[in-house]
Amino acid sequence: MSAPLYLLPLFPLIGFALLTFGGRFLRGTAGGWLASGMVALSFVAALLNVLNLPAPVHEVLWTWLPNMAKNAAGHTVNLSVGLYLDRLSALMTLIITGVGALIHIYSVSYMGHDARMTRFFAFLNFFVAMMLILVMADSYPLMFVGWEGVGLASYLLIGFWFAGHGDAHPAEGISNSNAARKAFVMNRIGDLGFMLAMFLIFKTFGTLVISDLQGLGAALAAAPRSSLELICLFLLVGAVGKSGQLPLTTWLPDAMAGPTPVSALIHAATMVTAGVYLVARSHFLYDLAPGASLWVAWAGGLTALYGAISALNQYDIKKILAYSTVSQLGYMFMAVGLHAYSAGVFHLLTHAFFKALLFLAAGAVIHALHDEQDVRRMGGLAKSMKFTHLVSLMGVLAIAGIPIWSGFFSKDGILTAAYEQNAALYLLGLAVALLTAFYMGRWYFLVWQGQYRGTAHPHEGGAIMNVPLGILAALATLGGFLNIPSFLGGRQALSGWLSAVLPLHGAELSAGTEWGLTALAVAAGVLGLGLAYRIFGLGTLTDAPPALRALSSNSLYLDDLYANLISRPAAGIAGGLDLADRGVDGTVEGIGGNISGLGRVFTLWQSGFVRSYAVSMLLGTVLILGYWALKMLGGLT
């Protein structure tokens, strides 16, 4: 038995409506549990659909744009609102609703003290609903609706603790609002690319329905190569903006300004994976555009390196994880750019497990230390937060790529694809694996080992926070077994399952080569953790060399570059225009003031009193008589 597709986004949309319009009638944590229940219902529906999906399902709900245009064959094109579920979108719905439900449940405890908790959960439900529309959309325009919806929801959630909010210090509130605006504006740049891609797709092929485009077959391959490359490059601009890749990456680390569950939702299961999904969903276009695909791969590879270097010397417990997200998304882009779509999607899945785990564990630490986020004021927390320490260790081992944890399997698949197709990207990916293990080892040792350097009294977060952490830790540990490679005796179950919708590329490597590549990847992870232990193993606060420290702490000065090239010149131009506008306003207001003054003089005569009018008539009569008297006497010529 399967569930109607519209139920998946409908449940959280109902939750959003109930919490928005009826939230004032809910007491305590009732709003949080209502929102969590709605996402859990969506997860049940998604699971039923995955278990009963012999073939893709397409549900057309209603006609959106009738008689939109005529295609090249002269047929009228109608654009409908429809939902499409194949194995790729089905997997995404499981990730969004499954991890999303765990984050909702965790938030019931984490946000329980917040006066605006009901509104927070309304925004979370809206976020999940829009993400589900994005991944199940049967056309690019409907996908764009979900695309814009998650952008709006992220703006509301990143800036949730704005200036004037009871839980935000005024300076922090302004910083949070700026981070939200930054995310919103930078994503608009990517949205422009997505829109241009849609215009060009319709101009070239006469349809925007994804399954229709994929079904064009020979007609798709016969399209001008330049058009295909340009379409894919425009799609890449959209994907880069939404997934925080170079050069539009600087909004993503700042997005951790919101409450920690928001960081987990944005950085793990939802918004930032949308760009990866867009490329994978459009694989039939990228397969015909090798130039654009190479741009995707290099954008991902360079972003992976950028994120890893930036994370090396950060001190905010969440910001280290945020730069880690930038880097891991780079891995995913590198994979889909090399046409290793299944490998990229598999890493998207495992990343959702271990990154949500790490962010929620960081939230438990922040909660226990009364909002402290500086790792220099932590240390030794393994003694007082044993459970959170254990699950954090599982997350660190997963992201470092240590066998048997999930990140080992998914990262190895990406590095193998890079080795097959591009030696430079392989070496870059291997270097990033080493850096990832090092900075995550540093994160682990500074937070959990050594002696406590703060003043709070650390404690566990309670069962409501611990249950989601435990489930995510189990998934981060065992999730890799969904796709055991053949040289390790597995059948690559997930890749085989996805092969019905995502083509498999690349030649089969020998078992010896596979073992050698795996050994190198594991060695990079072990070496990185070993170096971190050597330097920070006792919770020792050790700074990097000055040049590297400055480079990492300032995120390779990318924000400064944008400020000098764009923000400050734009502010100068705006200031000049403002002065000019004020000058024009002053001139116009001066003229208006003179005319107004003259008008006020005349209004003195229009008092509404009969005696005033009688006096005016008498004075007028006297003046006229005087004028004629003087003229008759010859006084006036």
C-alpha positions, 0 to 999 in steps of 0.5 A: 500500500502506498500513500498519495504523493500530495500527502507528504508536503500536505502534512507539514503545510497543515502543521504550519497553518495550525501553528501560525493561526492557532498557535496562541491557543497551544500551551507549553511544548504542544506546538513542538509535538504537533509539528513533530507529529506532522513531519513523522506522518510525512515520513511514514507516507514516504516509507510506504511509497519507497516500499511500494515503488515498482515504477515511477509515479506521476500525480498531476494535481491541477493545471497551473498555466493553461495554453502557456505556449506552443512548442516547436511541433505547434502543439499547445503546452499546458504546465500542470502542478504535478508530483513525481516520485522515482527512486531518487526523489523517494530517497530524498523524501526519506532523508528530509522527513526522517532526519527532519522528524528527529530534528523536530523532536530534538527541538522540543527540548532545545527550544522549550524555553523560547517564548516564540517556540510555536512560531519556530516550529511553524517555520520548521514545518514550512521549511520541510514542506517546501523541501518536499515540493522541491524534490518531488516537483515534476517540472522545473517551475514547480521545483523553483517554487520549492526552491524559493520556499526553502530560501524564505524559510531559511531567512526566517529561521537563520534570523529567528533570534533577531534584535529585540527577541528575548533570547538574543543580545542586541548585538547578536540579534543584529548579527543574526539578522545580517546573516539571514539577509546575506543568505537571502541576497546571495541565493537570489544570485543563484536563483537568477541562474536557475531562471535563465536555465528554465528560459533556455530549456523552454526555448530549446525543447518546448517543455519544462516537465522533467520526465518529458525532457528526459523522454526526448531521447534522440531529440535531446542529443540532437540539440545544439551543444552550445545550448546544452552547455549553457543550460547546464552552466546556468543550472550550476549557478543556481546549484552553487547559490543554494548549496554554498559553493564557490564563489557564492559560499560565504553565506553558508558558514554565517547561517549557523547564527540561527538556533542549532536545530536550524543549523542541523536542518539547513546544513544536513538534510535539506536546503544545502543539498538542493543544489546537488539534487538539481544536478543529479535530477538533471543528469540527462542534460549534464551527460550531454554537456561535458564542459559544464560537468567539468565546471561542476566537478572543479567548483566542488573540488575547490570548494572542498579545499576552501572549506577544509582550510577555513575550518582549521583554525576556527573556535566556534563549535558550530562554525567548524561544522559549518565549514565542514559542511561547505567542504563535504558539499564540495565532495558531492559536487565533485562526484556529480560533476564526474557523472558519479551520481550515485556516489554523490547521492550516497554521500548526501545520505551519509552526510545527512546522518553524521552532520545532523548528529554532530550539529545536534551534539554541538547543540547539546554542548551549547545547551549544557554550557548556557550558550557558550560556543567557544571551544577554548572555554570547553574541554574535558566534557567527556566526563560530565556528558558521557552519552553526548561524547560517545555519539559525537565520537561516532560522528567524528569517525564517520566524517573522517572516513574511518572503517566501518563508519558510513563516511568511509564507504561514501567518501571512498566511492567519490575518491574512486570516481575521481581516480578513474577520471581526473588525477588532479581532482583525486589528489585534491580530494585525498588532501581534503580527506586528510584535512577533514580528519585533522580539523574534526580531530581538533574539534573533538579533542578541544571539546571533549578531552583534557580539563574543563576550561569554562565556568558552567556546570555541564550536564546531559540534555535529557531523553528528548534530546538524547533519543534523536542523537542515539538514532543518528549515531546508529545511522552514522555508524551503520548507514554505509552498509547500504552500499558496500562495494563489490571488492569488499564482498558487497553488492552496492545495493544502493547504487544498484537500486538508484541505477534505474534512474541514475546512470552508472559511469566509469570502468570497473577497476581491479580489486587490487587497485580498489584496495590500494585506493581504499588504503590511501583514503583510510591512511589519510583519515588516520593520519589526520586524526593522529596529527590532531591527537599529537597536537591537541590530544590532551585538550591543549590549546595550540594555534596554527602558524601565524600565516595559516592561522590568519588565512584560516580564521579569515576564511581565505579573506573571501568576505573581505574580497567581496566587501572591497570589490562589491559592498564598499563601492556599492555603499559609496555609490548609494551614499552619493545618490543619497546626497544627490537625492537630498539636494533635489529634495531640498530644492523641490521642498524650497519651491513648495514651501514658498508656494505653500506660504503664499497659499497660507496668506490667501487662506486667511481671507477664507475664514468662513465668517460672514463679518470677515467677508463683509469687511473685505467687501467694504475695504475693496469698495473703499479702494475702488472708490479711492482709485477713481477719486484720485484718477478724476483729480488727476493724481493717476494717469 
